[in-house]
Amino acid sequence: MPQLTLIEALTQAMAHEMARDADVVVLGEDVGVNGGVFRATVGLQQRFGAERVIDTPLDETTIAGLAVGMAAQGLKPIAEAQFEGFIYPMMDHIISHAARLRSRTRGRLSCPLVLRSPWGGGIRAPEHHSDANEALFAHVPGLRVVIPSSPGRAYGLLLAAIRDPDPVIFFEPKRIYRQYKEEVPDDGEALPLDVCFVLREGHDVSLCTWGASVKECLEAAEVLAEEGVSVEVIDVATLKPLDMATILESVSRTGRCLIVHEAARTGGVGAEIAAQLAEHAMFDLKAPVLRVAGYDVPMPLFRLEMKYLPGVARIVAGVRKLMQYR
């Protein structure tokens, strides 16, 4: 069974679906000849041809518009934004058209596109290359927002996103693109969208997170276990629609919840989770819901970048604060 990095697992998923379904096409800047800025599409044009792996002009607005048109006419486009900070020119087409097409046509048309983008900080990139802007899309009715956290989940969730009949924003945490490998069979088995994954069971604190922060949360759980604190780690994975049932079930047992995300704190998806816990789990809580998040400033360049991102020390401190409530 092959050992793959997260980026290799994404390539494997796209190749599998392109071989299985002739309607799947890939488009974006440098995705063909060069195989993408992070090499996520390497080899695909050579295998499937330039009509299905399309190098576009340096024009994100056109990429998004083409993807919407292709999807409306029966293709299944996988469009790439080279970085999450370049995605803003695409938002008019994605929000005004892709997200509304099914509602606008009363179900006569759907928009089965996937918009892939490297996402988040941690690689010492320049400005516009390190945003965590998932909350902008999670607020939009009609969109799914998915962020994998491991090679295996990247493969299974991307397969599910491509097969979904509606638009999916698929953010890829580039900090862990090549950080580690794991076995990823090319079996075509999709993972379910719209559900959380409980990666570690515990009974003292529920730790909710997504993307690259999953790794730090699992490491923090190991540190806290040595102190006698049992932490349950939940990978939210699909941020819209949000699987609150899994989170509520966990918090009903632990009574405490820490939410960890690298996006700026104000208005983040963590605030939505906290609000729903206040609405539905108030009497299960033994402590206030806390957040460990990025700060309400642009990503600092470059030496302070890792201080901005939630690290193990900040996560451990957050859990310790929760445990002070008895």
Secondary structure as GFF3:
##gff-version 3
##sequence-region A 1 326
A	DSSP	beta_strand	3	4	.	.	.	ID=ss1
A	DSSP	alpha_helix	6	20	.	.	.	ID=ss2
A	DSSP	beta_strand	24	28	.	.	.	ID=ss3
A	DSSP	alpha_helix	44	48	.	.	.	ID=ss4
A	DSSP	beta_strand	53	55	.	.	.	ID=ss5
A	DSSP	alpha_helix	60	72	.	.	.	ID=ss6
A	DSSP	beta_strand	76	80	.	.	.	ID=ss7
A	DSSP	three_ten_helix	84	86	.	.	.	ID=ss8
A	DSSP	three_ten_helix	88	90	.	.	.	ID=ss9
A	DSSP	alpha_helix	91	93	.	.	.	ID=ss10
A	DSSP	pi_helix	94	98	.	.	.	ID=ss11
A	DSSP	alpha_helix	101	104	.	.	.	ID=ss12
A	DSSP	beta_strand	114	119	.	.	.	ID=ss13
A	DSSP	alpha_helix	134	138	.	.	.	ID=ss14
A	DSSP	beta_strand	144	146	.	.	.	ID=ss15
A	DSSP	alpha_helix	151	163	.	.	.	ID=ss16
A	DSSP	beta_strand	168	173	.	.	.	ID=ss17
A	DSSP	three_ten_helix	174	176	.	.	.	ID=ss18
A	DSSP	beta_strand	182	183	.	.	.	ID=ss19
A	DSSP	beta_strand	197	200	.	.	.	ID=ss20
A	DSSP	beta_strand	205	209	.	.	.	ID=ss21
A	DSSP	alpha_helix	213	225	.	.	.	ID=ss22
A	DSSP	beta_strand	231	235	.	.	.	ID=ss23
A	DSSP	beta_strand	238	240	.	.	.	ID=ss24
A	DSSP	alpha_helix	244	254	.	.	.	ID=ss25
A	DSSP	beta_strand	257	264	.	.	.	ID=ss26
A	DSSP	alpha_helix	269	280	.	.	.	ID=ss27
A	DSSP	three_ten_helix	282	284	.	.	.	ID=ss28
A	DSSP	beta_strand	290	294	.	.	.	ID=ss29
A	DSSP	alpha_helix	305	308	.	.	.	ID=ss30
A	DSSP	alpha_helix	312	323	.	.	.	ID=ss31
###
